Amino acid sequence: MAHTAKTFCRNCSALCPMEVTVDNGRLTGAIADGSVSPYGPYMCIKGQSSIDFHNGAEERLLHSLKRDSEGQHREIGNAQALDEIAAQLTALIERYGPRSVALYHGTGAYRSVLGAQLEKSFLSAIGTPNLFSTMTIDQSAKWVTSGRMGFMASGKPAFVDVDLAVIVGNNPVVSHQTYPFGPGESGAPGRAFAAAKKRGTRIIVIDPRRHETARYADLLIQPLPGNDAAIFAAIAHILLRDERYNKRFCDRFATQLDALREAVAPFTPELAAARADVDVAQIEQAAQWIGEANMPFIGSGSGPSMSAHSNLNDHMIEVVNALAGGYRRAGDPVRNPGTLNPRTPVETVIAAGRSWETGVKCRTVDIGKLYGEFPTALLPQEITAPGPDRIRALIVFGGNPVMGLGDPERAVAAFGELDLLIALDPRMNETAELAHYVIATSQPFERHDISAPGDSLYPSAFAQYAPPVIEKPAGVIDDWAFFWELAARMNRPLQLKYWTYGLDFDQIEDSMPLDMRTRPDPEAMIRFLCKNSRVPFDDLRASPSGVRPLLAPQSVLPARADNGARLQLCPPDVAGELAQVLEEAPERGFRYQLTCRRILEAMNSAYRDNRRTRDKYPVNWAYMNPEDMDAQAINDGDRIEISSDAGRISALARAESALRRGVISMSHMFGGLQASPDPLQRGGSYTGRLTSLQQHLEPINFMPRFSGIPVNVSIATGD
């Protein structure tokens, strides 16, 4: 008999509340549940795709697999797989030490609360520092910026309080990526932008493409990619030149203003406009509006963080935000003070930490951790470089690193040298195809979860507990249970802790020791994670649509005393990078730059094979400006070849007038690893083949260049 159940989506950080229909043990539909949600009734297409996937679409794995001596994957029971994995990991650690084991945390693991907590406990228990994730091949430039500049403990303003939103290289209406990196609301983002326009909020969009968010823009600047550092150095130049910056804020909370003034002096608006190929008046206009704003929020997405000079790009964007005082001030309202993890924002600076300069370092490069993680682009050489403690076993939790890394020849060769590769995933993705064991994991509607990953991201205080709404298939295992079962077999005790980014797991004192003989109750573990919540766990359990606690108005507190910390606007390495950008010449021999783009139907590599996605995007189109196509006699649908200094791909051209000239726009995680002249192969055109893991890497985080890649285009010949 059919019935409905409340839950929430776990595709992205919005965590939108849902109501699903269950009929005879099968999920048959989902709608948005706006009864309590801070977003109102909203659910994007990926919510329905998750229902389809749960029911077997995209060849969902229902049994774990083991690769045999002939390279074929055969079904294996989870108990046997865990026995074998535990024995092999124990032998590797005994022979080579704990650093021989590493873990990669992918997009699919971010919203699995218990799995993400127990993975940290497992790594601590075996004593390995080797943690990698998607973040360091995505937007770790923002981590580098906070590490070099420091950050305001008061945080960025809520979107409802912003009078100027500057959105750089981000399309939140599609990506749902907003706070804390950029202005907007993750759930129902278009609705939030429309409301902001009615409030009179000015919106500036800086992006090579006139995308879905840009329709709300009062000012749209379409630069050549890779010039964000120059543009924002020029805006800083104007703000300092015209004395339009927030002197009160900078005098109290910032330092190195003189060094900044000197470093950006050569970056005139004329120079930046020439570099970025935009109208100088647009840069002056943007600077004027930023200087006039009372509560600006200047932020970015993956564009600046994935193109050339990504660390400097994000640093200069944050510098301009600091010059404008784009943070909550003492007395400003705190719209979401946290529910599960309550916070009391204080107007003070958290000093620059430069964590990568101290502590445990990578084996192959003198670089330490960023927010507790090593740079993922270094993972291949950490596997292949000779040494007794090289990485020999890798657990991949909810990710597809062999594809996400780009440069497939180098990545695949490195993964092939692993003694043990384990993939925890419900899909047979490219990494799983190389794995010795593929552990079929449960899906969100089959496990216990709590909205901890969104606790600070909701526009107002909100929390939701989601118990399973349907039983998981007999052959799959919860990802948290995988880590517990593995630790139990290896005689390694685990402790559950409430870990969040920026915390050292081993330094967290409050913990729940787990019984390693009796499998823990997931509800009891979530109850522990809610021990400091403003809403008791029992109330959350009794409120399946979630709870918006009634809280007294809260505001940012003034600091009790000056801690002496200041935002480091222009440390010496940043000044040096600005000087390098000033002196560099354009890369010659390339006519275009290729940028990445988001689509609403997929989340990185998830749902790219969903029927709805394939119906709309049968191929990974290479979007080009029609005038560029005319100049090369390229027609819609023509097969073209796109080449960089790292590789070559085939694609099908499609005209898009919203794209500026000189730029090609493609999605990032489509196609297959192997080169093919057929753009229809698995949706074709894997842009990672245009990326190098040895050249054009950023300092500190070793971020590859995934966007703004210099390329040439030619009409394909032959079959």
N, C-alpha and C positions, 0 to 999 in steps of 0.2 A: 504494500500500500504506500502511496506517495505521501511524503511529508517534507516540510521545509526545515532548514537549520541555519543558524547564524554562524558566520565565520569572517575571515578577512583574507584579502588577496595578498600573496607574498611574492609578486613578480618584481616589485620595485619598492623604493623607500616610502611611497605614499601609503601602503598598507590599507587600501580602501576596504571598508566594511562591505560584506556581501551577504546575500541570502541565497542558499543553494537548495535545489530540489533533489530529493533522493527517492527513487522509485525502485522497489524490489532490489535494494543493495547496489543500485547504479545511480551515479550523478546524471541528471537529465537537463539541468539548466542552472543559470545563475543570474541574479539581478543585483543592482546596487542597493545597499541598505542605508538609507539616509536618515533613519530614525534618530540616531544619536551622533552620527559621524560629524566631525568638524568641517568636512567638505560638503555636507549635504549628500543627496543621492548621486553618486558618480562611480563609474567603473569603465575603464577603457577596454578595448577589444581583447587585450591579453587576459583579462579575467575569464572571458568565455573560452579562450584558447586553452587555459589551464584546465578547464573542465574536459575539453576534448582530449587533451594529453592524458589526463587521469584515466580516461576511458579507453586508452590504447592508441590514440593517434600518434604519429611520428615514431611508430614502432617502440613504444615504451617498454622498457625491460621489466619483466615480471620474475626473472630468475637471475641469480648471479652467474658469472661465467669465469672460466679459466682457460688461458691460452695453452694449447698442447704443443708438442715438439714440432709439429708441422705448421704452427702459426695459426691454427684454427681455434676459435673460442667455443668451448663446450660447457654445457650446464653443470653447475656444481652447487651443492648445498651450502648454505651460509656457515653452518657449524664446521664443516670440513675446510672451507675456505679460510675461516678465521684460525683454525688450528694450524694450517700450513703457513699463513702469513705471520702468525705469532712466532712460530719456530724459525722462520727465515729472518725476521727482524731481530730476534734474540741472538741468532748466530752472527749477524752482521755487527750488532752493537758489541758483542763480546770480542769479536776479532778486530774491528776497526774503530770502535768508539761511537758515542751517540751522535757525533756530527755526520756520521755516514747516513743518517736518516733525515729527511726533510718533508715538509708538508706545504702544499699549495692550496690556497683558499680561493675558490672562484665565485663568480656572481651568484650561482645557485645556492651558495652556502650562507650568504649574508643574512637572509631572513629565516634561517633555521636556528632558533635561539639556543636550544639545548645542544645541538651539534656544534655550534660555534663556540660555546662555552667549554664543552668537553674536549674539543680539539686542543685548546690552549692547555687544559689540564694534562692531556696525554703528552704533549710536547714537553711540558715541565717535568712530568713523571719520568720520561726516558732521558731527560737532560740535554736535549738538542736545542740550539738557538735557531735552527734553520726553518724560518717561516717566510713564505713568499705569498703574494696574492695578486689579484687583478689590479689593485690600487696603484702599485708601482709601475704598471704599464698603462695607466689611465690618467689620473690627475694628481700624481704624487708631487707635481710642482707646487701644489697648494700646501703640502706637508713641508716641502723645502722652504717655502715662503714663511710659514709660521716658525720654522726652525731658525731662519736667519733674521727675521724681523721681530719675532714675538707676536703676541696677539692680545686683544682686549678681552678681559674676563667678563665684561658686560655683554659681549656678543653683538651681533648685527641686529638691526631693527626688524620687527615683524613687517610683513608686506603692507598691512593695513596702515602702518605709521609712516610709510615711505612717501616722500613727495617727489623724488627723482629715482628712477630705476635705470641703471645702465647695465645692459646684458651683452656680454662679449663672447662670441663663439659658442653660443648655447641656444637651443631651441626648446625651451621648457614646455611649450604647449604639446610637443611630441615626446620629448625625453622624460618629462615629469621630474627633472632634476632642478631643484631650486635651493632652498635653505639647507645648509648654511653657506653654500658657495655662491649663490646668486639670488636675486630677488624673485619672488613669486611664491606660489603654494603648490606643493607636489600633487595633491589631489585636485581634480577639477581645475587645472591650471588656466585654461581659457576663460572660465568663469571668473577666476580671480583677477586676471588682467582686464577683463571687461569692467569689473567693479572698480578697479584702480583708475581706469580712464574716467569713469563717472565721478570719482572723488577729485579729479583734477591732477592726478599723478602724471608727471612727464615721464616718457619712456624713450630711451636711446637704445638702439640695437646696432651693434657693430659686428658685421658678419658678411662674408663674400656672397651670401645668398639671401634673397628676400623671402625668408621662410615663413612658416605659419605664425610664429610669434611676432614677426616683423610687421604684421598687419595692424598691430597695436602701437607701432612706433610713431612718435612725433618727429624723430630724427633717425634716419637709417643711413649708416655709413657702410659702404661695401668695399673694403680694402683688399689688396692682394694678401693672401695668407702669409703668416710668419712675420708680420710687421707690427704686432700688438705692442711689443716693447718700445718701438720707436714712436708709435702713436701716443702711448701713455707717458713716455718721457716728454713728448712735446706738450701734452696736457699739463703735466707737472711744471714744465717750463713756463707755460702761460700763467698758471695759478700763482707761481712765485713771482713772475715778471710783473703781474698786475696787482699783486698783494691781495688776491682773492681767496687765498686759502684760509682755513679756520685757525687763526692765530691762537685763540684761547686753548683749543684742544692741543695743538702742536707744542705750545709752550709747556703745557703740563704733562703730556703723555708721549711725546716724540723727541728724538734726538737725531743728530747728523744732518740737520737741515742745511747747514752750510756746504757740507760735502755733497748733498743732493743737488743743491743749487749749481755747484760747479760741474757735477757730472752731467746734468741735463741742459746746461747752457748751450752746447752745440746742437741740441735737438730742437731746432726751431720748428714751428708749425709748417713752414715751407719745406724743410728737409723731410719731415715725416710724411707730408702730403705727397711729395715726389716719390719717396720710397714705397708708400702704400698705394700710389696711383688713385688718390682721392682729392676732392676739392679742399683747399686749405681753409676755406670758410667753414666747412663742416667741423674741422678740428677746433677752430676758434669758437664755434657755436657750442660744441660739446663742453669745452672748458668753461664757457660763460655760464651755462646751465648748472654745471657741477659747482661752480663758485657761488651761485645764487641759492643753491638748495639748502633747506634747513635740515632735512633728514634724508640724505642720499644713501643708496645702497648700490655700490659698484662691484659687480661680480662677474664671474666667467664660468664657462663650461669646459667641455673637452677640447674645443678648438685651440685655444692658446696653450693648453697643457699637452697637446699631442703634436704640435708643429715646432719649427725651428725656434731655438732660444726659449723653450717652454718655461724653464725656471725663472728666467728674467721677465718673460711676458707676465706671468702671474705675480711676480714681485712688484712690477711697476703698476699693474692694475690695483694691487693692494696699497701701494704708495699713494696713488691718487685718492683712493677711498680714505686713507688716513689723513691726507692733506685736507679733505673735505669734512673730516670728523664724522665719517659714516658708521658710527657705532652708537649703541644705546648709552645714554648719559645718566648720571645719578638723578633719580626722580622720575625717569622715563618708565612707562608701564612695561611690565613683563607679561606678555600675552599668554605664554606657555611656560610656567616655572617647573615643568616636569611633573609627571604623575608617578610612574614606577621608580624613577630616580630623581627625587626632588632636588632642585637647584636654587641657590640664592645668588643671582648675579651681582657682582660688585664692580664699580668703575675703577679698575686698576689694570695694569699691564702684567701679563705673564711673560717673563723674560725669555728672550731667544735662547733655545737650548742646544742647537747644533748637535743633536744626539749622535749623528753619524761620525763625529770626531772622537768619540770615546767608546768605551765598552768593547764588547765582542765585535770582531770585524769579519768580513768575508775572507775566505781563504785566498782568493785570487786577486783581490784589489783591496787597498787600504781604505776601506769604507765600512762604517758601522750601520746601525739600523735607523730607519725612519719610522717613527710611531710603532716600533717593535718589529719591523719587517725589513728583510734584505731586498735590494733591487731585483726584481724578477728577470730583467734582461740579462743579469749575470748568472742566472740559473744554469744555462747550458755549459758555461765554462766551469762553474762550480761542480758540475757532474763530470766533465771530461778532463780537467787539468789533473795531471798525476799528483798523487799524494796519498798518504795512509788514511786521511779523514775526508777524502772526496765524497760527495753525495753518491751513494750506491742504491738507496731505496727512496722512493718518492710516493707519498700518498697525495692524490689529487682529490680534493673535496669539492664537488659541485662546480667544476670548471673545465676549461678546454685550453690549457696553456700552450700546447703544441701549435695551436692555430692562433691563439691570442698573441703569441710572441712575434709573429711574422717571421721572415727569413726562414722558410720551412726546411730548406736543406740543412741548415745549421741546427735548427731546433730538433728535427726528427733524428738526425744523426746522434745528437746528445742523448735524447731519450732512449735511443737504441742501446746505449752503453750502460743503462741502469741494470743492476742485478734484479731489482724488484720494482715494478711500477703497478700501483693500485689505483684504480679510478672508482670513486664513489659517485655514481651518477645514474639517473633513470634513463639516460639516452646513450646510444652507442655513437658517441661523437669521435672526432679524429684522435683525441688523446686516448679514449677508451679502446680504440682499435689497436693501439700499440701496447696496451696494458697486459700484464701477466694475469691480473685479476680485475674483473669488473664487478663491483658490488652493487647490486640493484637496490636503490634506496627508496624509501617511502615518499609519498607526495604530501603537500601541505594539508590536504583535507583528511589525511590519514594519521596525522600526528598532533601532539599537543604543542601549542605555541602561545606566545605572549607578545604584545606589540612593542617590546623593548627597543628594537632598532629604529622605530619611529618616535620614540618618547619625546625627544627634543625637537623633532621636525614638524610635528603637527602645528597648525596655526594657533591652536588653543589646547589646554590640558585635556588629554583623552587617553584612555587605555582600554585594551580589549584582550580578553583571554579566549583562545580558540581550542577547544578539545577536538578530538577526531569526530568527524561527522559520518565517517564510513570506515569499515574495516580495511586494513591493508591486505593485499594479496599474500598468500602464504610464503611465497618465495622472496619477498623483499624484507629489508631491515631498516629500522630508523637509523639515521646517521649517528645520533648520539649513542645508540646502542652498539653500533660498530666499535666506537672508541672504547666504550666500557667493556665490551666482550674481549677486545684485543688486549686492553690493559690487564684484565683479570687473568687471561692466559699467560701473560708475561710477568705476572706477579708484581704489577706496578700500581700502587694505590692512587686513586683519583680524588680530587677535591673539586666540588662545584663552587665557583665564585662568580660574582657579578662583575664581569670584565667588560670594559668599554675602551675605545681607542684612546691612547695616551697613557693608559695604566700599564704598569709592569705586573704581570700576572703573579709572579713570585712574591711581590711586595704587598699584595692584597691580603689583609689579615683575616677578614671575615670570610668564613668558608663553611661548606657543608661536606664533611668527609663522607665518601660513598662506601657503602658496604660492597666489597668486591666478591662476595659469595652469592648474594641474592640481588637479582637485577633491580635497580632503583625504580621507584614509581615516578614516572615523568610529571605527574601532577604535584607530587611532593617536591620535586626539584623546582618547578615553577613557583610553588608556594614560597620556597626559600628565596627565590629571586624577587619576590614581591614583599619581602619582610619590611622594607623601608618605604613602601608605596603609600601615597596619600589615600588610596582606596584599598582596603583589605582584600586579600585574595578571595575570600568567601563572597564578598560583594561583587567582584568581577565575575566569578563563576555563576553568580545568580543573575547576571546582567549580560546575556549573550550578545546583545548588540553593542556592548561597550559602555563605558561610563565617562561622562564629562563632569568631573567633580566641581561642586560649587565652592569656589575659593574666594576669599577676601581679595580685593584688589592688591596686587603686589607691584613693587617698583624696584628699579636698580638701586642698590645701596651705595652710598659714598664709601670710599676706603677709609678705614679707621686711621691709617697712617700712610705716608708715602713710602712704598717699599723700595724706591730708587730705580725700579725697572722702567725702561722706556722702549718704545717701538724703534727699532734700528732701521731707519729709512734707507740708509745707503752705506752698508758695511763695505769694506775694501773689495771683497770678491764681487759684489754687485756693481760697484763702480768700475772694476776691471772688465766685467762683461758688457757694460754699457759702452766702454771705450772700444771693445772688440767689434760690437755691432756698428759703431760709428765708422770704423775703418774698413769693414768687410765690403767686398764687391759682390754684386749679384752672381749667382751661379750661372755660368754661361752655357749655351748649347741646349737650353730647354725652353720650350715655348709656353708651357702650361704648368700649373701646380694642381695636384690632386688633393682634394679635401674629403674628409669622412662626413657622413650624414646619418642621422637617426631616422628610423621609421617607427610608426606607432605600433605596428603589428608584431615586432620582435624586440627582444631584450638581449643585446649582444648576439650570441649564437642560439639562444632559446627561441623557439617558435619560427625559426627561419624555414622549417619544412612543414609548417602547419598549412592546411588547405587554404585558409583565408589569406595567409601571407603569399603563398604561391599563386593564388588566383590574381592577386594585385601586382605581385612582383615575380613574374615567371623567370626573370633573369635579374642580375645585379646591373641595372642600367648604368651606363656611363653618361651622366647628364652634362650637357655642354650648352654654352650660349649659342643661339642660332646664328649669330654673326660669325662666330668662330667656325661653326660647321660650314657655313657658306664659303668662308675663305679657303677651306681645304676640300671643298666639294664633297662634304660628308652629308649623307641623307639620314633621316630618322630610320633606325633599324639597321644601318650599315654595320658590318663587323669591322672593328678597328683594333689596332694593337697599341697598347700603352706601355711605354718603356721608361724606366728610371735608371740610375746608375747601379741599382741593385738587382733588377730583374725586369721581367716582361709579362704582361697578361693580355688575353683577348677579351673583348667586351663588345656589347652592342650599344651604339650611340643613341641618345634620345635628347631632343631639344628641350631646353628649359630657359625661358626668357627671364626668370627670376634670378638666374645665376649671372654674376658679372663676367665679363670677358677675361680670358686667360686662366680660367679655373674650371676644373672637372670635378664633379661631385659624385661619390659612390659610397655605398654602405660598406661597413668595415669587416664584417664577419661572414660574408657569403662565400659560396663556392667550395671547391675541394682543395686539399693541400697540393695535389699533383698538378703540374702545369698541363693545360689542355688548350688546343686551338678552338675548342667548342665552348662558347659562352653559355650554353644551355646546361653544361655538366653541373649537376647539383646546384643549379642557380648561378653557376659560373662566376668567373672573375673574382678570384680571391686577391684582394688588394695587398695582403701581407707579403706577397711575392715582390712588392716594390719597396719593401723595408729591409734595412740591414741591421743586424745585431753587432756589427763591428765598426761601422762608420756612422757619423752624425749622432752619436750618443751624447746626452747631456751630462755635465758634471754632477756629482753627488748622487743623483738617483739613477743615472745611466738610462734615462728614458729614451727609447728609440723614436724616430720620426715617423709617425703614422699618418700625419695630415700635413698639408702644405708641402707635399713631396714634388720636387721638380720632375716633370715628365715631358715626353714627346708623344704625339699621336700620329698614326698613319693609318691609311685604309689597308685592311688586311688583304693579302693576296693568297691564292691557292685554295685548297680544300680545307 
